[in-house]
């Protein structure tokens, strides 16, 4: 991909995918407004150049609709967003979940990393090869590829099914045995969710913890207890009381409590959270942005996935407290493409929090603005 556009044109399906995201060209394209809840924009020229953050959503739209990002589709993205073609190509080829080569609309990602290898992941790969041919083969209705850790180590071996097309969505599965691969492939190609006996680790496991164990839980205390889709159930179990108190006592007192708690970062450096928050709050440069790094790619690391899938409102409330306390008006949640269920539930939690006044221009009626993308 050069610094200039190629001659390739997008397909009708690719045009429709971008129109669904950005709105049709010419319909209010000059000077419309952006809706933070849907990413829809209607702007051009300088305003379009300021929407560079829509590059990833635009590429996702193409990948999800067509199954790969063609040269014509990439041209169309660059033109619509006024992004240099070389930059669009660089982003499209950086992320493993995108493909710039033609491939079937159904792709099975089979984890062959450490935890899954121990649990039989290589046998799953062998079974996939016997049913779909060599990894990455482009012919047929479906293909499969070997994948690094899918963040489902407690349910190894794991597989992620990526399906493109309007109305389709990716699905991640744990405890996929080699003997189940044929069933997985046939269900997927038939447009159905892979069905099998109830996964004992999916929902019920946290509820089997005895009373003493649950009394000592902190991060996971609501997992297996609250309905992850219900903001009312979350609030019935203490949800949003921490945000209410943080708003009442103010940023300085909140940072003091975080510092006194000796809360530490979990990225390896064990940096004191209170020190970091204070440094951001006192930084004179504006605006401030708060980023929640919900990416997990190291084998054995999946706590973030469990919290986002089973207690997503806790992540949103925590990010809101952090953002408001440090003087941020916008937060970004960086989440893996390999976590489709976590993504779905976090997006739902953000929408529900916004609808109930816990995000937006006036959080809980305290006059403070904060929203999350």
PyMOL commands that set and color helices and strands:
alter all, ss='L'
color gray80, all
select helices_A, chain A and resi 12-22+46-49+54-66+71-81+85-94+114-118+121-132+153-155+178-189+205-208+211-215+231-236+241-249+251-261+273-282+303-310+312-325+340-355+363-365
alter helices_A, ss='H'
color red, helices_A
select strands_A, chain A and resi 106-111+142-147+159-163+171-173+288-294+328-335+371-372
alter strands_A, ss='S'
color yellow, strands_A
deselect
rebuild
show_as cartoon
